[in-house]
């Protein structure tokens, strides 16, 4: 009969070094999309400008980064 040995090790997750976070937004009314940017405030300004032109006020906001998992 085979036996299984399980070992549990602690891990941690961090942002991959030397990579940027990318911010994006998409209008939930018409599908308009902001330009991807490393500057979250610039994306927010694009959303507010879109709202000013269209009165659309709901957006899906995305923040994308590369994750790195390693043993703690």
C-alpha positions as CSV (number, residue, x, y, z in Angstrom):
1,X,0.0,0.0,0.0
2,X,1.4,3.4,-1.0
3,X,1.8,6.2,1.5
4,X,1.6,9.9,0.8
5,X,3.7,12.4,2.7
6,X,2.5,16.0,2.6
7,X,4.6,18.9,3.6
8,X,3.2,22.4,4.1
9,X,5.5,25.3,3.6
10,X,4.7,29.0,4.0
11,X,4.6,31.2,0.9
12,X,4.2,34.8,0.2
13,X,3.0,36.7,-2.8
14,X,4.4,40.1,-3.9
15,X,4.5,42.2,-7.0
16,X,7.1,40.9,-9.5
17,X,10.2,43.2,-9.2
18,X,10.9,45.6,-12.1
19,X,7.3,45.5,-13.3
20,X,4.6,48.2,-13.3
21,X,1.0,48.2,-12.2
22,X,-1.3,49.1,-15.1
23,X,-4.6,50.9,-14.5
24,X,-7.6,50.7,-16.9
25,X,-11.3,51.5,-16.9
26,X,-14.4,50.6,-19.0
27,X,-17.7,52.4,-19.1
28,X,-20.5,50.0,-18.0
29,X,-23.0,52.0,-20.1
30,X,-21.5,52.2,-23.5
31,X,-18.3,50.1,-23.4
32,X,-15.9,53.0,-23.8
33,X,-12.4,52.1,-22.5
34,X,-9.6,54.3,-21.1
35,X,-6.1,54.1,-22.3
36,X,-4.0,51.7,-20.1
37,X,-1.7,53.7,-17.9
38,X,0.8,53.3,-15.1
39,X,-0.8,56.4,-13.6
40,X,-4.1,55.6,-11.9
41,X,-5.0,59.3,-11.6
42,X,-4.7,59.8,-15.4
43,X,-7.3,57.0,-15.9
44,X,-9.6,58.6,-13.3
45,X,-9.4,61.9,-15.3
46,X,-10.3,60.1,-18.5
47,X,-13.4,58.6,-16.7
48,X,-14.5,62.0,-15.4
49,X,-14.0,63.5,-18.9
50,X,-16.1,60.7,-20.4
51,X,-18.8,61.4,-17.8
52,X,-18.8,65.1,-18.7
53,X,-19.4,64.3,-22.3
54,X,-21.9,61.5,-22.0
55,X,-23.4,61.6,-18.4
56,X,-22.3,57.9,-18.0
57,X,-21.2,57.5,-14.4
58,X,-20.5,53.8,-13.9
59,X,-17.1,52.3,-14.7
60,X,-15.3,49.0,-14.1
61,X,-11.8,49.8,-12.9
62,X,-8.9,47.4,-13.4
63,X,-5.5,47.3,-11.7
64,X,-3.2,44.7,-13.2
65,X,0.1,43.6,-11.9
66,X,2.4,40.6,-12.2
67,X,2.5,38.5,-9.0
68,X,5.5,36.5,-7.7
69,X,5.0,33.7,-5.3
70,X,8.0,32.4,-3.3
71,X,8.6,30.4,-0.2
72,X,8.7,32.5,3.0
